[in-house]
Amino acid sequence: MGTLSSAAVAAKKSSLTPKAIISQKFGSKASYKVDEVEESFPNECPGLAIRQKGRCLYRCHLQLPELSVVSGTFTRKKDAEQAAAEKAIEMLGIHVKENNPTEEEARDELVDRLAYLFSSEFLSSGHPLSGHFRAVLKTKGHLNGCIPISVMAMYDAKLTNLCKHINPEVESNPLGITSIILSAAEKLSGSLLPLEDHLSLKRQSPHPPDVLQSVENCESTLPESFEIQAIRIPSSVNETIETLVLNLSSASYYLDVIAEALGVTEASRVQVSRTIGKASSEVRLYFCPKQQLLDQSLEPLEVHRVQLQGSLNVRASYFAGQEVYGDGILASVGYVWKSANLFHEDMSMRTYYRLLINKIPSGVYKLSREAIFVAELPMVFTTRSNWRGFFPREILYTFCRQHRLAEPVFCIPNSSLGTSTDPHGTCKKLKVTEPSEEGKKSPVLAAGGGGESDGLTGDFKCEVKIFSKCQDLILQFLSTKAYKKQTDAVQNAALKVLLWLNLFFRESNISSEKLSSHAKELGIQFYSEYFLKEFNICPLVHDFWMSFATVEDGLLDRKHMKANDDMLENVVFSLNMGGQASGVNPSSGSLVCIGYTSCLVTEGGMKEHLESNEEFEFEMGIGAVVPYIEGIVTQLSVGQSACFGAELPPLEFILAAADDSPTTISLLSSGKCSLEHTITLLRVTEPLEDRMEQALFSPPLSKQRVEYALQHIQESHALSMIDFGCGSGSLLDSLLDYPTSLEKIVGVDISQKSLARAAKMLHSKLNSKLDYKVSSNRIKSAVLYDGSITNFDSRLCGFDIGTCLEVIEHIEEQEASLFGDVVLSSFCPRILIISTPNYEYNVILQKSAPQNQEEDPDEKNQSQAYKFRNHDHKFEWTRAQFCDWATDLSRRHNYSVEFSGVGGVGDVEPGFASQIAVFRSKEENPKNVEIAHHCKVIWEWSEGDRSKSAL
């Protein structure tokens, strides 16, 4: 039979790191020396005479009296030191006992732990649970000194973990833990007094007077009485959430006050949840069922089958991560480490709804940006320097923590070693629990799905696995696309999982077929049995969840990141734009900074401010903001503003942003309301590729390419020209500023947003008074087509000259080859000019690029030549690769080809910055082609009938 004094020390056990074990054995005799080493890799750029530097890695030398060891290389110093220590432990044969006790060992440790918790030493400690022990000493009557077992279980992790070792099924059942603790307390019957009727424990004998005096001397400095605001969550979903006031006192136990608010007489009847929201917060859910039954006839291991009586509180259960019966109270109050004061904060409706949306992937991102009405979880991860808000990996960690799941496991498969390494370079073995036979019948797959392209080669792929707390595999994702950096592989893998999870929360009534279809599209495999077990309650809470612009089909289609005019007409109303156009417009890939204000507006003109941001940055074209916001910003130039109305977002978003919830609810119930946005475009930062080029070339490289094409147009006396991949029409626009023989110009692109910008620019110039109707400009017709440059359309055939400037690198290599065949065999322009970046020139460009203070350290350490110029580039060719491709095309399609470029000098290493191939047809007569119209006319203009717009 144990006693308090004999067991207090035995309870203090902890697992040690390898470095701590070495320190215990050798102390100051262990010497660590960490050296920097440079990562080496083969030169992937043939003909490049510039040495490429690798990342900075670390290797640790550990010197011990008996031996010396050297670790492998790691990206972090502390990982290298731990690896060296672990290697030394293995070589020395030191046996490290794993903290995985048997059931009997766990029962013995549980008895020791209880003895320590009721000791005088623990009462004076800074542990949060000790605050509860001190508080119950103030309780009057027979419950003086009685500590509720539910409080002990929730505030002492060691106690709970030992109960899980004894019976893993007590994870979500408080009565199961209560029974195990009561059983352990019986072994301390000479020291502890179990009060089974009250589900509490107390000391048999009081603490020594000197201990009690020291406790009194450390009394809190809180006022004698004070109020805090909490949230009542009714059991019935038909009843509304409401605020309530708790009157607390420094001379009493706060759980007694919460018990009274829940309709029971003592704190021991109150169940306490784990913390909700941030791990460091004291927000907890307090509840008690209408009747608690503890059947003493049952064996301790069977008590977990006893059900709590009362109605299931769906909303409270969703927050607590366990079944909650009856009404619940959400409060931010409790004892914290090393403080005698009772910590407390007011809870509001705004806090409640922010906690609610923080359980949704997109909600986590919105809150990280403090932009609930504007920000959206991006569809693409480009670069760390352009990303704003929580990174995808951080969001996934937060999501798993909010839903009481195990931490997500990220692995970088290493095929040569047959192991997996985490992104920090340490080896990580995965624990995989196979699903049951029922679960195996429906591993809803996705393996081999088209989630990612196989065309881009690289070094790192990332696998993500998400497990339940019981280590059941819920879902997994393995990227089929390889990345040059580990961090990019990890962040992109996390984002794919988040996008799929977001779909589940966005559409509460989504069918299993549609969920499976999107999983396959992304390459995600999930096990329906375990997935639904963890998330079946979510649709009941988020039953009105909608996206601002719901995507019905094609989760990965980039067109959903581009707001066209039709979408704006359906979502946005009362649009007013003002301000002088500066000519500086945002484009895909650019960093945009806006200032905005969002207000709730009634039909009667009443207005309430909800959210504002003086400076809000985001990257264009990746879905980082609500689609209609990006659609409006696209139409602005720096300095201009827009004011417009939009339909209301989900109610939980509105109340998560509102400072004054009662006023907001009153306005919403007064009649029809809408959301009013006022946006000002403050600045536009061009994509990295443009900044690099402008830093080195004057005029900029983009302008030099246009001037090169213009020279060939003038020399060829061409009457018609087509620009393949015209984008926003920079080349077509420039043609109108110079005298040429052209009478017809055509542009083709797949971006309607870019075509709309090109149409607006061309329309303005071609319809200006007479500035461009002089003899120097002979344009009689202009057409813009929406379509792919790899699809045949007879209207694109037979032009005198064709251009394709810096386009092919934005499509996969096989598509670039297809374009070359289609354009020379079917479109057959008399002259074709193609330009593309020279990969060998990247070292010079990237060394001259302005440094971004937010640039990822890993990116700075890596070879700058190792990166493409733009995150959207699917490939970049060396001069030899480009020459081979173009020469083969010309030979097969009866064209001649000559090579040149702009930026740099052709015969000086590493050649031109932009390499150019000029193809000339050897056939005099145009080919006869069949009529086929696969492109859509977006805009058309003729000299006779002015403009005809299809926008």
Secondary structure, 3 states (H helix, E strand, C coil): CCCHHHHCCCCCCCCCCHHHHHHHHHHHHCEEEEEEEECCCCCCCCCCCCCCCCCEEEEEEEECCCCEEEEEEECCHHHHHHHHHHHHHHHHCCCCCCCCCCHHHHHHHHHHHHHHHCCHHHHCCCCHHHHHHHHHCCCCHHHCCCEEHHHHHHHCHHHHHHHHHHCHHHHHCHHHHHHHHHHHHHHHCCCEEEEHHHCEEEECCCCCHHHHHHHHHCCCCCCCEEEEEEEEECCCCCCCCEEEEEEEECCCCHHHHHHHHCCCCCHHHCEECCCCCCCCCCEEEEECCCECCCCCCCCHHHHHHCCCECCECHHHHHHHCCCCECCEEEEEEEECCCCCCEEEECCCHHHHHHHHHCCCHHHHHHHHHCCCCCECCCCCCCCCCCCCCCCHHHHHHHHHHHCCCCCCEEEEEECCCCEEECCCCCECCCCCCCCCHHHHCCEECCCCCCCCCCCCCCCECCEEEEECCCCCEEEEEECCCCECCHHHHHHHHHHHHHHHHHHHHHCCCCCHHHHHHHHHHHCEEEEHHHHHHHHCCHHHHCCCCCCCCCCCCCCCCHHHHCCCHHHHHHHEEEEEEECCCCCCCCCCCCEEEEEEEEEEEECCCCEEEEEEEEEEEEECCCCCECHHHHHHHHCCCCCCEEEEEECCCCHHHHHHHCCCHHHHHHHHHHCCEEEEEEEEEEEEECCHHHHHHHHHCCCCHHHHHHHHHHHHHHHHCCCEEEEECCCCCHHHHHHCCCCCCCCEEEEEECCHHHHHHHHHHHHHHHCCCCCCCCCCCCCCEEEEEECCCCCCCHHHCCCCEEEEECCHHHCCHHHHHHHHHHHHHHHCCCEEEEEEEEHHHHHHHHHHCCCCCCCCHHHHHCCHHHCCCCCCCCCCECHHHHHHHHHHHHHHCCEEEEEEEECCCCCCCCCCCEEEEEEEECCCCCCCCCCCCCCEEEEEEECCCEEEECC
